[in-house]
Amino acid sequence: MDPSAPVEKWISDLVYLGGNGVAWAVYLFAGVRLYLLSQRTRQAPELLIALTFLFWVLSYLFYDLPYAVVRVEALVPAVCAYASLIALALGNVALALFIRAVFRRGARWATWLVGAIAVCSFVGVVGSGWVGDWEGINPLANRWYWLEWSGGFVPVAWMSAEGFAQYFRARRRLKLGLCEPLACNRFLLWGIAGALWMMLEAISSANDYVNALTGRWSELLNFGVAVFEAVPVAVICLVFFPPAAYRRWLERRAGPAADAAPTVD
């Protein structure tokens, strides 16, 4: 940050860096833990979600570290900003691959959807670079903006839809004693995380509009971005690493229905 900048500029920078720092620290923690889990289980879903978070961490690092050192007008060299955009797109594609592996393995339409997400992501990134919007943040001047944005929004919307759909099916099985409370809850958590990430994409695009129109980021929207990035990762951590107290709470909440499995005489 520039020492000669006004006090309010310092405050704005600290709010932005503090909020984003919390978000990428949570992504890093979850990504490393999930990567280590994937090395034990040798399962693709754990590896793909770990790569999602770690690519997003790289995106933050490319973008935010120069921002912490230099003045906002000198924000990030174009190459660093563009590297951030590429890392974000890679994370989004990894998330789409993860959703397919978890919910729609073998479904042809899911394979095509992942391909479409990848095309939107990388064509949008290339197009943003072509018009000089290296950060991919100007929806008014960059016609490729919404293509790249779709590459991030569609996977989280897909994840939310799959999570909630599977949750409602699992609830019916839970009442018959055919599903564990923890498994049922995991589907709900997937849906919630996806919905929160959808809110993140909406808030991020609103902030891009504010910046494009006024030349300044909204501090309130910056805070909202940080919250809606960090909270879904905490939700995902409950999916993979539920504490013992959380497991016991789920069992108590399920009550007799969880133990009412049909028996064969």
Sequence and secondary structure as in RCSB ss.txt:
>XXXX:A:sequence
MDPSAPVEKWISDLVYLGGNGVAWAVYLFAGVRLYLLSQRTRQAPELLIALTFLFWVLSYLFYDLPYAVVRVEAL
VPAVCAYASLIALALGNVALALFIRAVFRRGARWATWLVGAIAVCSFVGVVGSGWVGDWEGINPLANRWYWLEWS
GGFVPVAWMSAEGFAQYFRARRRLKLGLCEPLACNRFLLWGIAGALWMMLEAISSANDYVNALTGRWSELLNFGV
AVFEAVPVAVICLVFFPPAAYRRWLERRAGPAADAAPTVD
>XXXX:A:secstr
  TTS HHHHHHHHHHHHHHHHHHHHHHHHHHHHHHHHHHH  HHHHHHHHHHHHHHHHHHHHHHHHHHS GGG 
S HHHHHHHHHHHHHHHHHHHHHHHHHH TT HHHHHHHHHHHHHHHHHHHHHHHTT TTS  TTT TTHHHHHH
HHHHHHHHHHHHHHHHHHHHHHHHHTT S HHHHHHHHHHHHHHHHHHHHHHHHHHHHHHHHHHSS  HHHHHHH
HHHHHHHHHHHHHHHS  HHHHHHHHHHHGGGGG      
